Amino acid sequence: MVERVKTGIPGLDDILNGGIPKRNIVLLSGGPGTGKTILASQFLWNGLQLGEPGIYVALEEHPVQVRINMKNFGWDVRQYEQEGKFAVIDAFTGGVGEAAKREKYVVKDTDSVEELIDVLRTAIREINAQRVVVDSVSTLYLLKPSIARNVVLQLKKVLSGMGTTSLLVSQVSVTERGFGGPGVEHAADGIVRLDLDEIDGELVRSIIVWKMRGTSHSMKRHVMEITDKGIVVYPDKVLKTRRYIAMQE
Ligand SMILES: Nc1ncnc2c1ncn2[C@@H]1O[C@H](COP(=O)(O)OP(=O)(O)OP(=O)(O)O)[C@@H](O)[C@H]1O
C-alpha cells in the first residue's frame, strides 16, 4: 500500500485518490496569481494540524511577509515556530536588515544552491520536517535555465532522501503550456498545475494533476476557488477550457 500525505485541502485529496505519495517531490506550477503560494502554505498548515512539522523556504518574499500572508488566512504559525515544529528558511534577505537578524535559518549567499541545501538539511533534521515547500524553485535558476534540472535533482536527493514530501513552486508565464522546463518536469515525481482562464468575461480558477508517481489520479481539470479560509477544489466540477484552442486561433 502506498503511504500518502494528506494535503487536507478540500477536494484535492479526492482527485489525488487519497493524497500525495510520501516522499514525492511535486512541481506546483502556474502563472501569476493562480494560488500557488496559498496552496503551498495551506499544505504546510494542514500538516501542522496533523502533527507533521513543516518548512517554508522563502526565496521570493521576506520571511516576515510569509508569516503575515499565512495569518491572513487564519494560519498563525508563530506558536509552531516556538515549539520547533515549523520553520521559515530565509533565502530572500541574505541576512540583511533588522528583521532578518532575528531569523533562525538564513541563507547568506542567496545565489548559492549549496548553502541553501545545507541550511535546508539542518532545518529538516532539527525540526524533523515531514513537509517542505520551496517558493519558488524557479528563482534558483531564473537566470541560468541550464542548471534547472540539476538544481531540482539536488533538492530531490535531500528532500526525498530525508523522508519529506515536498511542493516546489514553479512559475510559468500566462501563455506557457509547460510547467517549468523539460529538465524540471521529468525530474519531478508529480506535477500539479493551477490556471486562471478568462471565460465569458470572468476569471475562472482551475487545477489539474498532470502527473503523480505512485498513484492514479483524476485526469480532469477541476474548478477551484480561493476563499478567506484558503483553497477549495471541486471534484465534481470540471472545466472544459477553450484556452488551448484559443491560443491556436
Ligand atoms: N482572501 C482571499 N479570498 C479570495 N481570493 C484571494 C484571497 N487572498 C488572495 N486571493 C487571490 O489569490 C491570489 C494570489 O495567490 P498566490 O499568492 O497564491 O498566487 P501565486 O500563484 O503564488 O502568484 P505569484 O506567482 O504571482 O506569486 C490573488 O491574486 C487573489 O486573486
The ligand as an ORCA input file, in Angstrom:
! r2SCAN-3c Opt
* xyz 0 1
  N      -8.881     36.069      0.910
  C      -8.903     35.820     -0.402
  N     -10.044     35.419     -0.983
  C     -10.078     35.157     -2.310
  N      -9.022     35.257     -3.124
  C      -7.864     35.650     -2.595
  C      -7.744     35.957     -1.220
  N      -6.460     36.311     -0.999
  C      -5.831     36.238     -2.174
  N      -6.663     35.838     -3.140
  C      -6.324     35.588     -4.557
  O      -5.094     34.870     -4.567
  C      -4.187     35.462     -5.499
  C      -2.760     35.314     -5.015
  O      -2.484     33.951     -4.813
  P      -0.982     33.449     -4.651
  O      -0.148     34.477     -3.959
  O      -1.024     32.096     -4.063
  O      -0.549     33.377     -6.168
  P       0.768     32.769     -6.821
  O       0.325     31.744     -7.783
  O       1.715     32.371     -5.760
  O       1.277     34.041     -7.640
  P       2.731     34.614     -7.980
  O       3.433     33.580     -8.799
  O       2.388     35.835     -8.764
  O       3.370     34.884     -6.657
  C      -4.608     36.904     -5.584
  O      -4.284     37.441     -6.863
  C      -6.112     36.853     -5.364
  O      -6.768     36.680     -6.604
*
